[in-house]
Every structure is written in structure tokens, then in C-alpha cells.
């Protein structure tokens, strides 16, 4: 005679399927791009610019347009001119606001040893605010919720 209920294998299969569905559905449940996603994206741009400065043994600069989310990464070259390494637009939520910097732009410099100096950039949407925080001497880059 068979007892009513589920076997352990059946329960594990159901849990695995639910976990996979949750992973796939999470971006839609969250409602698309969020300020923390944009801050993580910007932190990655910071890391790429810092890595380029170290690898090339030259200063790199990051400029972020606070009005439109555009960014440009440049590297110094012998003779004083700069070449553009990367540029793009941050994927911002519709209600996001960028802050920091002066005159509509935030500027960050990366030295060949990995040090960082420059403006702080914040991204906010609704009641949440995130800052891409940098440690001047170690070059550590992280996103902090304020």
C-alpha cells in the first residue's frame, strides 16, 4: 500500500525548478533598471579606467555627464594629448538623478599606480541614493547606499 505525499526527490525537483524560475523572473519582478544597477555599472566603468591606467602606465580620466548619463574614459599620451578609450551611456531608470561634480560634469582621475582622485558621483531614484565610493590611495571602488 502506498502512502500519500511526495518523495524527497520530487520535492527537490520542484525546489530546483522554482529556484530557476525565480532567477529568470527577478529582473521583471523588480521593475527593470534601478539606481543600484546603474551605480554598479558606473563602478565597473571606474574599474576599467583604473585598470587601463595601471596597464598602460599612464593617467586615465573619467568624465560623467550628470544631465544625460554619458561617460568618456580617456588616457594620457606622450606629448600631452589624450586618446579616448571608452565612451557610452549609463542605463539609468527613468526617475534617476545623477549628482556630484561641478558644472554638470563629474571628473575622476586615475594615476598609473592605481590611485584615484576626483568628484563623487551619486545616483538616486525615489528614496534610494547610491554613491560610487573610492579609496584614494588603494584604488578600492565600491557602491555604497546612502
VEXGULUM-335717 format. One line per 4 residues: their letters; for each residue x, y, z of N, C-alpha, C. Coordinates in Angstrom, 2 decimals. Example, Ala and Ser with C-alpha at 12.3 -4.5 7.8 and 13.67 -1.06 7.14 Angstrom:
<nodes>
as) 13.19/-5.69/7.80/12.30/-4.50/7.80/13.20/-3.30/7.80 ~ 12.85/-2.25/7.08/13.67/-1.06/7.14/12.90/0.03/7.87
</nodes>
This chain:
<nodes>
xxxx) 0.83/-1.17/0.00/0.00/0.00/0.00/0.89/1.25/0.00 ~ 0.55/2.19/-0.84/1.34/3.42/-0.99/0.78/4.51/-0.09 ~ 1.70/5.25/0.54/1.28/6.35/1.41/1.09/7.62/0.60 ~ 0.23/8.49/1.09/0.00/9.78/0.43/1.16/10.71/0.74
xxxx) 1.50/11.55/-0.23/2.58/12.51/-0.02/3.57/12.49/-1.18 ~ 4.67/13.21/-1.00/5.68/13.32/-2.04/6.99/12.73/-1.54 ~ 7.75/12.21/-2.49/9.07/11.70/-2.11/10.05/12.85/-2.02 ~ 11.17/12.61/-1.40/12.21/13.63/-1.26/12.71/14.08/-2.63
xxxx) 12.85/13.17/-3.56/13.31/13.52/-4.91/12.31/14.45/-5.60 ~ 11.05/14.17/-5.48/10.03/15.03/-6.09/10.08/16.44/-5.50 ~ 10.24/16.55/-4.19/10.33/17.87/-3.56/11.58/18.63/-4.02 ~ 12.70/17.94/-4.13/13.94/18.59/-4.59/13.80/19.07/-6.03
xxxx) 13.18/18.29/-6.88/12.97/18.70/-8.28/12.12/19.97/-8.33 ~ 11.07/20.01/-7.55/10.21/21.20/-7.50/10.98/22.41/-7.00 ~ 11.80/22.26/-5.97/12.60/23.37/-5.44/13.61/23.88/-6.47 ~ 14.24/22.99/-7.20/15.20/23.39/-8.24/14.48/24.18/-9.34
xxxx) 13.34/23.72/-9.77/12.58/24.42/-10.81/12.14/25.79/-10.32 ~ 11.67/25.88/-9.07/11.26/27.17/-8.52/12.46/28.12/-8.43 ~ 13.60/27.62/-8.05/14.80/28.45/-7.98/15.20/28.99/-9.34 ~ 15.11/28.15/-10.37/15.45/28.60/-11.73/14.46/29.65/-12.21
xxxx) 13.19/29.45/-11.96/12.17/30.43/-12.37/12.36/31.75/-11.64 ~ 12.70/31.71/-10.36/12.93/32.94/-9.59/14.12/33.71/-10.15 ~ 15.18/33.02/-10.49/16.37/33.66/-11.07/16.04/34.34/-12.38 ~ 15.30/33.69/-13.22/14.95/34.24/-14.53/13.95/35.39/-14.39
xxxx) 13.02/35.27/-13.47/11.94/36.26/-13.34/12.33/37.48/-12.51 ~ 13.42/37.42/-11.75/13.78/38.52/-10.83/13.86/39.88/-11.50 ~ 14.50/40.03/-12.67/14.54/41.37/-13.28/13.16/41.93/-13.61 ~ 12.23/41.09/-14.00/10.88/41.59/-14.32/10.11/41.93/-13.05
xxxx) 10.32/41.16/-12.01/9.65/41.43/-10.75/10.12/42.75/-10.16 ~ 11.42/43.04/-10.30/12.00/44.27/-9.76/11.55/45.51/-10.51 ~ 11.08/45.34/-11.71/10.61/46.51/-12.46/11.70/47.13/-13.33 ~ 12.63/46.34/-13.82/13.63/46.86/-14.74/14.83/47.47/-14.05
xxxx) 15.46/48.44/-14.71/16.67/49.06/-14.18/16.39/49.83/-12.91 ~ 17.33/49.77/-12.00/17.24/50.52/-10.75/18.51/51.32/-10.55 ~ 18.45/52.23/-9.61/19.60/53.08/-9.34/20.81/52.26/-8.92 ~ 20.60/51.19/-8.14/21.75/50.40/-7.72/22.39/49.68/-8.91
xxxx) 21.58/49.27/-9.89/22.15/48.67/-11.10/23.01/49.67/-11.85 ~ 22.51/50.90/-11.99/23.27/51.95/-12.67/24.55/52.27/-11.92 ~ 24.49/52.28/-10.58/25.68/52.54/-9.78/26.71/51.42/-9.96 ~ 26.25/50.18/-10.02/27.17/49.07/-10.28/27.80/49.18/-11.66
xxxx) 27.00/49.60/-12.65/27.52/49.80/-13.99/28.60/50.88/-13.99 ~ 28.35/51.98/-13.29/29.33/53.07/-13.21/30.58/52.61/-12.48 ~ 30.42/51.83/-11.42/31.58/51.30/-10.70/32.45/50.44/-11.63 ~ 31.82/49.70/-12.52/32.57/48.89/-13.49/33.36/49.78/-14.45
xxxx) 32.77/50.90/-14.86/33.48/51.86/-15.71/34.68/52.42/-14.95 ~ 34.50/52.74/-13.67/35.62/53.20/-12.83/36.74/52.15/-12.83 ~ 36.37/50.89/-12.59/37.38/49.82/-12.53/38.11/49.66/-13.85 ~ 37.37/49.72/-14.95/38.01/49.61/-16.26/38.99/50.74/-16.51
xxxx) 38.62/51.96/-16.13/39.51/53.12/-16.32/40.74/52.98/-15.44 ~ 40.57/52.55/-14.21/41.70/52.35/-13.30/42.64/51.28/-13.84 ~ 42.06/50.16/-14.30/42.88/49.08/-14.87/43.66/49.55/-16.08 ~ 43.03/50.36/-16.94/43.71/50.88/-18.13/44.90/51.76/-17.73
xxxx) 44.72/52.59/-16.70/45.81/53.45/-16.24/46.98/52.62/-15.74 ~ 46.71/51.58/-14.98/47.77/50.74/-14.44/48.47/49.97/-15.56 ~ 47.69/49.35/-16.45/48.26/48.55/-17.54/49.12/49.38/-18.48 ~ 48.72/50.61/-18.75/49.44/51.46/-19.71/50.49/52.34/-19.06
xxxx) 50.49/52.37/-17.74/51.45/53.21/-17.04/51.24/54.69/-17.31 ~ 49.99/55.09/-17.47/49.65/56.49/-17.79/48.39/56.87/-17.01 ~ 48.18/58.14/-16.84/46.97/58.61/-16.16/45.76/58.40/-17.05 ~ 44.64/58.09/-16.42/43.37/57.96/-17.14/42.39/58.93/-16.50
xxxx) 41.42/59.37/-17.28/40.41/60.30/-16.78/39.03/59.78/-17.17 ~ 38.09/59.94/-16.24/36.70/59.60/-16.49/35.88/60.85/-16.32 ~ 35.05/61.17/-17.30/34.13/62.31/-17.21/32.71/61.76/-17.37 ~ 31.82/62.16/-16.45/30.43/61.70/-16.47/29.52/62.92/-16.61
xxxx) 28.69/62.93/-17.65/27.71/63.99/-17.85/26.54/63.73/-16.90 ~ 26.38/64.60/-15.92/25.36/64.37/-14.89/23.95/64.60/-15.40 ~ 23.80/65.28/-16.52/22.47/65.54/-17.07/21.96/64.36/-17.90 ~ 22.86/63.71/-18.64/22.40/62.67/-19.55/22.94/61.29/-19.32
xxxx) 23.89/61.14/-18.39/24.44/59.82/-18.11/25.51/59.36/-19.08 ~ 25.99/60.26/-19.94/27.09/59.91/-20.85/28.38/59.86/-20.06 ~ 29.30/58.99/-20.49/30.62/58.97/-19.86/31.68/58.79/-20.94 ~ 32.88/59.31/-20.63/34.02/59.20/-21.54/35.24/58.87/-20.69
xxxx) 36.00/57.86/-21.12/37.25/57.50/-20.46/38.38/57.80/-21.44 ~ 39.35/58.60/-20.96/40.49/58.98/-21.79/41.78/58.58/-21.09 ~ 42.84/58.40/-21.89/44.15/58.04/-21.34/45.16/59.07/-21.83 ~ 46.09/59.45/-20.95/47.10/60.43/-21.36/48.13/59.75/-22.26
xxxx) 48.63/60.51/-23.21/49.63/60.03/-24.15/50.84/60.94/-24.11 ~ 51.99/60.46/-24.53/53.15/61.35/-24.61/52.84/62.55/-25.51 ~ 53.31/63.69/-25.12/53.05/64.89/-25.90/51.86/65.67/-25.36 ~ 51.18/65.14/-24.33/50.14/65.90/-23.67/48.73/65.69/-24.18
xxxx) 48.49/65.02/-25.28/47.13/64.85/-25.75/46.55/63.55/-25.19 ~ 45.26/63.46/-25.23/44.59/62.29/-24.67/43.80/61.57/-25.75 ~ 43.80/60.26/-25.67/43.02/59.44/-26.60/41.84/58.83/-25.85 ~ 40.69/58.74/-26.50/39.51/58.16/-25.88/39.60/56.64/-25.91
xxxx) 39.45/56.05/-24.73/39.47/54.59/-24.62/38.08/53.99/-24.69 ~ 37.14/54.67/-24.08/35.79/54.13/-23.96/34.80/55.27/-23.80 ~ 33.61/55.06/-24.25/32.54/56.02/-24.02/31.22/55.27/-24.11 ~ 30.20/55.85/-23.52/28.89/55.21/-23.55/27.89/55.98/-22.73
xxxx) 26.77/55.35/-22.48/25.70/55.96/-21.69/25.30/54.97/-20.60 ~ 25.17/55.47/-19.39/24.70/54.64/-18.29/23.24/54.28/-18.51 ~ 22.87/53.07/-18.16/21.48/52.64/-18.27/20.77/53.04/-17.00 ~ 20.15/54.19/-17.03/19.52/54.77/-15.84/18.02/54.52/-15.83
xxxx) 17.44/54.33/-14.63/15.98/54.28/-14.53/15.40/55.63/-14.92 ~ 14.15/55.64/-15.31/13.52/56.88/-15.79/13.54/57.99/-14.76 ~ 13.40/57.65/-13.47/13.34/58.69/-12.44/14.67/58.92/-11.74 ~ 15.77/58.41/-12.31/17.08/58.53/-11.67/17.67/59.92/-11.83
xxxx) 18.45/60.31/-10.84/19.17/61.58/-10.86/20.62/61.31/-10.54 ~ 21.51/61.92/-11.31/22.94/61.84/-11.04/23.37/63.09/-10.29 ~ 24.25/62.94/-9.32/24.72/64.09/-8.58/26.22/64.03/-8.38 ~ 26.79/65.17/-7.98/28.23/65.27/-7.77/28.84/66.15/-8.82
xxxx) 30.08/66.46/-8.67/30.78/67.23/-9.69/30.39/68.69/-9.71 ~ 30.91/69.37/-10.73/30.67/70.79/-10.90/30.26/71.04/-12.36 ~ 29.50/72.04/-12.55/29.07/72.48/-13.88/28.53/71.35/-14.76 ~ 27.79/70.43/-14.15/27.12/69.40/-14.92/27.96/68.17/-15.24
xxxx) 29.22/68.16/-14.88/30.09/67.02/-15.16/30.81/66.60/-13.88 ~ 31.03/65.31/-13.73/31.87/64.78/-12.65/33.15/64.26/-13.30 ~ 34.28/64.57/-12.70/35.58/64.17/-13.24/36.34/63.34/-12.21 ~ 36.92/62.24/-12.67/37.71/61.37/-11.81/39.00/61.06/-12.54
xxxx) 40.13/61.14/-11.82/41.45/60.84/-12.38/42.01/59.59/-11.73 ~ 42.65/58.77/-12.53/43.28/57.54/-12.08/44.76/57.64/-12.42 ~ 45.63/57.50/-11.43/47.06/57.60/-11.72/47.62/56.22/-12.07 ~ 48.82/56.17/-12.65/49.39/54.89/-13.10/49.61/53.88/-11.98
xxxx) 49.69/54.35/-10.74/49.88/53.45/-9.60/48.55/52.91/-9.06 ~ 47.43/53.39/-9.59/46.13/52.91/-9.16/45.39/53.85/-8.23 ~ 46.00/54.98/-7.86/45.33/55.95/-7.00/44.21/56.66/-7.74 ~ 43.24/57.16/-6.98/42.07/57.81/-7.56/41.85/59.15/-6.88
xxxx) 41.49/60.15/-7.67/41.12/61.46/-7.12/40.02/62.04/-7.99 ~ 39.09/62.75/-7.37/38.07/63.42/-8.16/36.74/63.51/-7.47 ~ 35.74/63.84/-8.25/34.39/64.06/-7.75/33.72/62.75/-7.36 ~ 32.80/62.86/-6.41/31.95/61.73/-6.05/30.72/61.77/-6.95
xxxx) 30.27/60.61/-7.37/29.07/60.52/-8.20/28.01/59.75/-7.43 ~ 26.82/60.33/-7.33/25.70/59.66/-6.68/24.60/59.43/-7.71 ~ 23.87/58.35/-7.51/22.73/58.02/-8.36/21.56/57.76/-7.43 ~ 20.46/58.45/-7.65/19.29/58.27/-6.79/18.04/58.07/-7.62
xxxx) 17.11/57.31/-7.05/15.77/57.16/-7.63/14.80/57.01/-6.47 ~ 13.82/57.84/-6.44/12.88/57.80/-5.31/13.61/58.10/-4.01 ~ 13.49/57.23/-3.04/14.12/57.45/-1.75/15.49/56.81/-1.60 ~ 15.97/56.11/-2.62/17.26/55.43/-2.51/18.35/56.25/-3.18
xxxx) 19.51/56.30/-2.55/20.65/57.00/-3.12/21.89/56.12/-2.99 ~ 22.65/56.01/-4.07/23.86/55.19/-4.09/25.02/56.06/-4.53 ~ 26.17/55.80/-3.94/27.37/56.55/-4.29/28.45/55.57/-4.70 ~ 29.14/55.91/-5.80/30.31/55.14/-6.19/31.45/55.72/-5.37
xxxx) 31.87/54.96/-4.37/32.86/55.44/-3.41/34.23/54.91/-3.80 ~ 35.24/55.74/-3.66/36.61/55.35/-3.99/37.53/55.61/-2.82 ~ 38.50/54.75/-2.68/39.55/54.94/-1.68/40.77/55.51/-2.41 ~ 41.13/56.71/-2.07/42.16/57.46/-2.80/43.47/56.69/-2.99
xxxx) 44.00/56.10/-1.94/45.34/55.51/-2.04/45.34/54.07/-2.50 ~ 44.34/53.30/-2.12/44.33/51.89/-2.51/43.63/51.66/-3.84 ~ 42.79/52.61/-4.26/42.07/52.44/-5.51/40.83/51.57/-5.40 ~ 40.44/51.24/-4.18/39.24/50.42/-3.97/38.01/51.19/-4.45
xxxx) 37.16/50.50/-5.20/35.95/51.10/-5.74/34.77/50.25/-5.29 ~ 33.76/50.89/-4.71/32.58/50.14/-4.27/31.35/51.03/-4.33 ~ 30.20/50.39/-4.35/28.93/51.11/-4.34/28.37/51.08/-2.92 ~ 28.02/52.25/-2.40/27.52/52.36/-1.04/26.15/53.00/-1.08
xx) 25.20/52.42/-0.33/23.87/53.02/-0.23/23.91/54.09/0.84 ~ 23.44/55.28/0.53/23.43/56.41/1.48/22.06/56.62/2.04
</nodes>
